[in-house]
Amino acid sequence: MPLQRRDLLLAGAGMAVAGAARAQPGPLRLGVLTDMSGPYRDLTGPSSFAGARQAAEEFSAATGMAVEVIVGDHQNRPDIGANIARQWFDRDGVEAVIDLPNSAVALAVSGIAREKNKVVLGSGVGSTVFTGAQCSPNSIQYTYDTYMLAKGTGDAMVRQGADTWYFITADYAFGHALQADTSHFIEAAGGKVLGAARYPFPATTDFSSFLLGAMATKPKVIGLANAGADLVNCIKQAREFGLLRQGVKLAALLMTVVDSISLGLPEAQGLLMTESFYWDLNDRTRAFSERVRGKLQGRVTTASCAGCYGATLHYLKAVKDLGPARARASGLEVVERMKAMPTDDDAFGPGTIRADGRKLTPGYLFQVKSPAESRGPFDVHKLVATTSAEAAARPLAEGGCPFIRS
């Protein structure tokens, strides 16, 4: 059955990388499958598409290999994401699917890619299940996971004395994993989880009943196991109810630079969050952000943009190393070559990809600056602590990835 127009967003001739690459026959085709219309749009969506296009353009300019990037909107529905991926693989000649915010969608597409012997390059996918019990030898998790977020923020807050928690959790794979991973670190550090409320995702905008239910348990911390517009709404509504004046802390377990800007520094100042990328972290991140700036239409460079850039660039290097014909014949071989080759890009610097598909990336604990500390509209975070790439990833032996032999 053909997809409806709303299920597949194509940007026409603008999808193909410009210049000589477009003139060559049979370009390598990649698809960014993301949230273009829902609660994760500002974190991923157009920014993720921009990152993948930037990598394709740079690679094409350096090598002469023709690469085309298209984009689809999964609408946070696994069935729509799966249908788009199947059409891309079966009819449209797509060799790799990129980004996949919403872990339920990512897991569905990963299974299809394995069946078709194609490739999944996860940037927006967060659940540790993706490299654990439901891992695939055809998939990479490049940017972050819930283990990194939980360790970086949850563990740090408990050690500061914030040791009793209640969770407000998006009711799907990502939210469940983030709550479970954070609970593990809370309890390991001597803290206690008092309870949790799961809300329907993505159908919830009013979080008042969940916040008031949390307060009834008298926690020191309300852990927000969600992201994007849901996270911003939770924080705004918590402030409206005066919860912070009552001494309760908010733990934003997946907060990004976009959320800090959306909330505004007067509202967000002091909040802690863990990310694997920040545009102003070092000279290389600033250089990447400057190069991609023209594609972002005034938006800040996000971790998902950086992840799609890094994953796409490394994938293309592996394709070149194998040879395009061989790479098209076997996505599995491309992923194996990606794991064998060291990674290196301006967004994340040098690194490696582990046998289970997890890209090893440091976790950076940031604090939102006060208005007085900020030097400009995107200058919103300051670095507090760094967790090494190896320590930020769940130990390989604990993941339960079925194709990993101990």
C-alpha positions as CSV (number, residue, x, y, z in Angstrom):
1,M,0.0,0.0,0.0
2,P,1.5,3.4,-0.9
3,L,2.3,5.7,1.9
4,Q,0.2,8.9,2.3
5,R,1.9,12.2,1.6
6,R,2.1,13.1,5.3
7,D,3.9,9.8,6.2
8,L,6.9,10.6,4.0
9,L,8.4,14.0,3.8
10,L,10.8,14.5,0.9
11,A,12.5,17.7,0.2
12,G,12.8,17.3,-3.5
13,A,15.9,18.3,-5.3
14,G,17.2,19.8,-2.1
15,M,17.7,16.3,-0.6
16,A,20.6,15.5,-2.8
17,V,24.0,16.9,-2.0
18,A,24.9,19.7,-4.3
19,G,27.4,19.9,-7.0
20,A,29.3,17.2,-8.7
21,A,27.9,14.4,-6.5
22,R,24.4,14.9,-7.9
23,A,25.7,14.5,-11.4
24,Q,27.1,11.1,-10.8
25,P,24.9,8.0,-11.6
26,G,23.5,5.8,-8.8
27,P,24.1,7.9,-5.7
28,L,24.3,6.1,-2.3
29,R,20.9,6.9,-0.7
30,L,20.4,7.4,3.0
31,G,17.2,8.2,4.9
32,V,16.8,10.3,8.0
33,L,13.8,8.9,9.8
34,T,12.9,11.3,12.6
35,D,10.2,13.4,14.3
36,M,9.3,16.3,12.0
37,S,6.0,17.2,13.7
38,G,5.8,15.9,17.3
39,P,7.3,16.5,20.7
40,Y,10.9,15.7,19.6
41,R,10.9,17.9,16.5
42,D,13.0,20.7,18.1
43,L,15.5,18.2,19.5
44,T,15.9,16.1,16.3
45,G,13.8,16.6,13.1
46,P,15.3,19.3,10.9
47,S,18.5,19.4,13.0
48,S,19.1,15.7,12.5
49,F,18.5,16.1,8.8
50,A,21.0,19.0,8.7
51,G,23.7,16.9,10.4
52,A,23.4,14.0,8.0
53,R,23.3,16.3,5.0
54,Q,26.4,18.1,6.2
55,A,28.3,14.8,6.5
56,A,27.2,13.7,3.0
57,E,28.3,17.0,1.5
58,E,31.7,17.0,3.2
59,F,32.3,13.4,2.2
60,S,31.2,13.9,-1.4
61,A,33.4,17.0,-1.7
62,A,36.4,15.0,-0.4
63,T,35.9,11.8,-2.3
64,G,33.7,12.4,-5.3
65,M,31.3,9.7,-4.1
66,A,27.6,10.6,-4.9
67,V,25.4,10.6,-1.8
68,E,21.7,11.5,-1.5
69,V,19.9,12.1,1.8
70,I,16.1,12.0,2.2
71,V,13.9,12.5,5.3
72,G,10.8,10.9,6.7
73,D,8.5,11.7,9.6
74,H,7.7,8.6,11.8
75,Q,5.1,10.7,13.9
76,N,6.3,8.7,16.9
77,R,4.4,5.7,15.7
78,P,6.2,2.4,15.3
79,D,3.8,1.3,12.5
80,I,4.4,4.4,10.4
81,G,8.2,4.2,11.0
82,A,8.2,0.5,10.0
83,N,6.2,1.2,6.9
84,I,8.5,4.0,5.8
85,A,11.6,1.9,6.4
86,R,10.2,-1.0,4.4
87,Q,9.3,1.3,1.5
88,W,12.8,2.9,1.6
89,F,14.6,-0.5,1.6
90,D,12.3,-2.3,-0.9
91,R,11.4,0.4,-3.4
92,D,13.5,3.5,-2.9
93,G,17.0,2.1,-2.7
94,V,17.9,3.4,0.8
95,E,20.9,1.7,2.3
96,A,20.9,3.1,5.8
97,V,18.3,4.7,8.1
98,I,19.6,7.5,10.4
99,D,18.4,9.1,13.7
100,L,15.2,7.4,15.0
101,P,14.2,9.4,18.1
102,N,11.6,7.3,19.9
103,S,13.0,4.0,21.0
104,A,9.9,2.0,20.1
105,V,10.2,3.2,16.5
106,A,13.9,2.5,16.5
107,L,13.5,-1.0,17.7
108,A,10.9,-1.7,15.0
109,V,13.1,-0.3,12.2
110,S,16.2,-2.1,13.6
111,G,14.4,-5.4,13.1
112,I,13.5,-4.6,9.6
113,A,17.0,-3.5,8.7
114,R,18.4,-6.8,10.0
115,E,15.9,-8.7,8.0
116,K,16.8,-6.7,4.8
117,N,20.6,-6.7,5.6
118,K,20.6,-2.9,5.7
119,V,22.0,-0.4,8.3
120,V,20.5,1.6,11.2
121,L,22.5,4.6,12.6
122,G,20.7,5.6,15.8
123,S,21.3,9.1,17.0
124,G,18.1,10.0,18.7
125,V,17.4,6.5,20.1
126,G,18.0,6.4,23.8
127,S,17.0,3.0,25.3
128,T,19.8,0.7,26.4
129,V,17.7,-2.2,25.1
130,F,18.9,-1.1,21.6
131,T,22.4,-2.5,22.4
132,G,21.1,-5.0,25.0
133,A,18.4,-7.6,24.8
134,Q,17.2,-6.4,21.4
135,C,20.5,-5.5,19.9
136,S,21.2,-6.1,16.2
137,P,24.5,-6.6,14.4
138,N,23.2,-4.2,11.7
139,S,22.6,-1.3,14.1
140,I,24.8,1.4,15.8
141,Q,23.8,3.6,18.7
142,Y,25.9,6.6,18.3
143,T,25.1,9.6,20.5
144,Y,23.8,8.6,23.9
145,D,21.8,6.1,25.9
146,T,19.7,6.1,29.1
147,Y,22.6,4.5,31.0
148,M,24.8,7.5,30.3
149,L,22.0,10.0,31.2
150,A,21.2,8.1,34.4
151,K,24.8,7.8,35.6
152,G,25.7,11.4,34.8
153,T,22.7,13.1,36.4
154,G,21.1,10.6,38.8
155,D,24.2,9.4,40.5
156,A,25.6,13.0,40.8
157,M,22.4,14.3,42.5
158,V,22.2,11.5,45.0
159,R,25.8,12.1,46.0
160,Q,24.8,15.7,46.7
161,G,22.2,14.5,49.2
162,A,19.1,14.4,46.9
163,D,18.4,10.8,47.9
164,T,14.6,10.3,47.7
165,W,13.0,10.3,44.3
166,Y,9.7,10.0,42.5
167,F,9.5,9.6,38.7
168,I,7.2,11.1,36.1
169,T,7.8,8.8,33.1
170,A,6.8,8.7,29.4
171,D,5.0,5.4,29.0
172,Y,7.1,3.8,26.2
173,A,10.5,2.1,25.8
174,F,12.7,5.1,26.3
175,G,10.9,6.4,29.4
176,H,10.9,2.9,31.0
177,A,14.6,2.5,30.3
178,L,15.5,5.9,31.7
179,Q,13.5,5.4,34.9
180,A,15.0,1.9,35.4
181,D,18.6,3.0,34.7
182,T,18.3,6.0,37.0
183,S,16.7,3.9,39.7
184,H,19.7,1.6,39.6
185,F,22.2,4.4,40.2
186,I,20.0,6.0,42.9
187,E,19.8,2.8,44.9
188,A,23.5,1.9,44.3
189,A,24.4,5.3,45.8
190,G,22.2,4.7,48.9
191,G,19.1,6.6,47.7
192,K,15.5,5.4,47.5
193,V,12.7,5.5,44.9
194,L,9.4,6.4,46.4
195,G,7.2,5.7,43.4
196,A,6.5,6.6,39.8
197,A,3.7,7.7,37.5
198,R,3.6,6.8,33.8
199,Y,1.7,9.1,31.5
200,P,0.4,8.4,28.0
201,F,2.9,9.3,25.3
202,P,2.7,11.4,23.1
203,A,-0.9,12.3,24.1
204,T,-0.2,14.3,27.3
205,T,0.3,18.0,27.8
206,D,-1.2,18.6,31.2
207,F,1.1,17.1,33.9
208,S,-0.6,18.7,36.9
209,S,-2.1,15.5,38.4
210,F,1.2,13.7,38.0
211,L,3.2,16.5,39.7
212,L,0.7,16.7,42.6
213,G,0.8,13.0,43.0
214,A,4.5,13.1,43.2
215,M,4.4,15.8,45.9
216,A,2.2,13.7,48.0
217,T,5.1,11.2,48.5
218,K,7.3,14.1,49.8
219,P,10.4,13.4,47.6
220,K,13.6,15.4,47.5
221,V,13.7,15.0,43.7
222,I,11.1,14.6,41.0
223,G,12.8,12.7,38.2
224,L,11.5,13.6,34.7
225,A,12.0,10.5,32.5
226,N,10.9,12.2,29.3
227,A,12.2,14.7,26.8
228,G,11.4,17.5,24.4
229,A,8.2,19.4,24.7
230,D,7.0,17.1,27.5
231,L,10.0,17.9,29.6
232,V,9.6,21.6,29.1
233,N,5.9,21.4,30.0
234,C,6.7,19.5,33.2
235,I,9.3,22.0,34.3
236,K,7.0,25.0,33.6
237,Q,4.1,23.4,35.4
238,A,6.2,22.5,38.4
239,R,7.3,26.1,38.7
240,E,3.7,27.3,38.4
241,F,2.7,25.1,41.3
242,G,5.6,26.4,43.4
243,L,7.1,23.0,43.8
244,L,10.7,24.3,43.7
245,R,9.9,26.9,46.5
246,Q,8.9,23.9,48.6
247,G,12.5,22.6,48.4
248,V,11.9,19.9,45.7
249,K,14.5,19.5,43.0
250,L,13.8,18.6,39.4
251,A,16.0,16.0,37.7
252,A,15.8,16.6,34.0
253,L,17.1,13.2,32.9
254,L,17.2,14.1,29.1
255,M,17.5,17.8,28.9
256,T,19.2,19.5,26.0
257,V,20.5,22.9,24.9
258,V,17.2,23.4,23.1
259,D,15.2,22.9,26.3
260,S,17.4,25.4,28.2
261,I,16.8,28.0,25.4
262,S,13.1,27.2,25.3
263,L,12.6,27.6,29.0
264,G,14.8,30.7,29.2
265,L,17.7,31.1,31.7
266,P,15.6,32.8,34.5
267,E,13.5,29.6,34.5
268,A,16.2,27.0,33.8
269,Q,19.2,28.3,35.6
270,G,20.9,25.8,37.9
271,L,19.3,22.7,36.4
272,L,21.7,19.8,35.7
273,M,21.7,17.6,32.7
274,T,24.0,15.1,30.9
275,E,24.8,15.3,27.2
276,S,27.4,13.9,24.9
277,F,27.8,17.1,22.8
278,Y,27.6,20.8,23.3
279,W,28.3,23.3,20.5
280,D,30.8,25.4,22.6
281,L,32.6,22.5,24.2
282,N,35.9,22.9,22.3
283,D,37.5,24.2,19.1
284,R,36.3,21.2,17.0
285,T,32.7,21.4,18.2
286,R,32.7,25.1,17.5
287,A,34.1,24.5,14.0
288,F,31.4,21.9,13.2
289,S,28.7,24.1,14.5
290,E,29.9,27.0,12.3
291,R,29.9,24.8,9.2
292,V,26.4,23.4,9.8
293,R,24.9,26.7,10.9
294,G,23.5,27.6,7.5
295,K,21.4,24.5,7.4
296,L,19.8,25.1,10.8
297,Q,17.9,28.3,10.0
298,G,18.8,30.0,13.2
299,R,18.6,27.0,15.5
300,V,21.3,25.9,17.9
301,T,23.4,22.9,17.0
302,T,21.9,19.9,19.0
303,A,23.4,16.6,20.1
304,S,21.1,14.8,17.6
305,C,22.4,17.0,14.8
306,A,26.0,16.1,15.9
307,G,25.2,12.5,16.2
308,C,23.6,12.2,12.7
309,Y,26.7,14.0,11.4
310,G,29.2,11.7,13.1
311,A,27.4,8.5,12.4
312,T,26.8,9.3,8.8
313,L,30.4,10.4,8.2
314,H,31.7,7.2,9.8
315,Y,29.3,5.1,7.8
316,L,30.5,6.7,4.6
317,K,34.1,6.1,5.5
318,A,33.3,2.4,6.0
319,V,31.5,2.3,2.6
320,K,34.5,3.8,0.9
321,D,36.8,1.4,2.7
322,L,34.7,-1.7,1.6
323,G,33.8,-0.3,-1.8
324,P,30.3,0.9,-2.7
325,A,29.2,-2.3,-4.4
326,R,30.1,-4.6,-1.5
327,A,28.6,-2.1,0.9
328,R,25.3,-2.1,-0.9
329,A,25.3,-5.9,-0.9
330,S,25.7,-6.3,2.9
331,G,24.8,-3.8,5.6
332,L,26.2,-6.2,8.1
333,E,29.6,-5.9,6.5
334,V,29.4,-2.1,6.7
335,V,28.6,-2.2,10.4
336,E,31.4,-4.6,11.1
337,R,33.8,-2.3,9.2
338,M,32.5,0.6,11.2
339,K,33.3,-1.2,14.4
340,A,36.7,-2.2,13.2
341,M,37.7,1.4,12.2
342,P,38.3,4.1,14.8
343,T,35.8,7.0,14.7
344,D,36.9,10.6,14.4
345,D,34.8,13.7,13.7
346,D,34.6,17.3,14.8
347,A,31.4,16.8,16.8
348,F,32.8,14.1,19.1
349,G,36.5,13.7,18.4
350,P,38.3,10.3,18.3
351,G,36.5,7.2,19.6
352,T,35.4,3.6,19.0
353,I,32.3,1.5,18.4
354,R,31.9,-1.5,20.7
355,A,30.9,-5.0,19.5
356,D,27.3,-4.4,20.7
357,G,27.0,-1.3,18.5
358,R,27.4,1.3,21.2
359,K,29.6,4.2,20.2
360,L,31.7,5.0,23.2
361,T,31.3,8.7,24.0
362,P,32.1,10.7,27.1
363,G,29.2,12.0,29.2
364,Y,29.3,15.7,30.1
365,L,27.4,17.0,33.1
366,F,26.3,20.5,32.4
367,Q,24.6,23.2,34.5
368,V,22.3,25.8,33.0
369,K,24.0,29.2,33.4
370,S,22.4,32.2,35.1
371,P,21.4,35.2,32.9
372,A,24.4,37.1,34.2
373,E,26.8,34.3,33.1
374,S,25.6,34.1,29.6
375,R,27.4,35.9,26.7
376,G,24.8,35.3,24.0
377,P,21.5,33.5,23.1
378,F,23.1,30.1,22.7
379,D,25.6,30.4,25.6
380,V,23.5,28.5,28.2
381,H,25.6,25.7,29.6
382,K,28.7,25.3,31.7
383,L,30.6,22.1,32.2
384,V,30.5,20.7,35.7
385,A,32.0,17.2,35.3
386,T,33.1,14.6,32.7
387,T,32.5,10.9,32.7
388,S,35.0,9.0,30.5
389,A,33.6,7.2,27.4
390,E,34.2,3.8,28.9
391,A,32.6,4.6,32.2
392,A,29.6,6.4,30.6
393,A,28.7,3.1,28.8
394,R,27.0,0.2,30.4
395,P,29.6,-2.6,30.8
396,L,29.4,-4.9,27.8
397,A,28.9,-8.0,29.9
398,E,25.8,-6.5,31.6
399,G,23.9,-5.7,28.4
400,G,22.7,-9.1,27.4
401,C,23.2,-8.6,23.7
402,P,22.5,-12.0,22.2
403,F,25.1,-12.0,19.5
404,I,28.0,-11.1,21.8
405,R,29.9,-14.1,23.0
406,S,31.5,-13.6,26.5
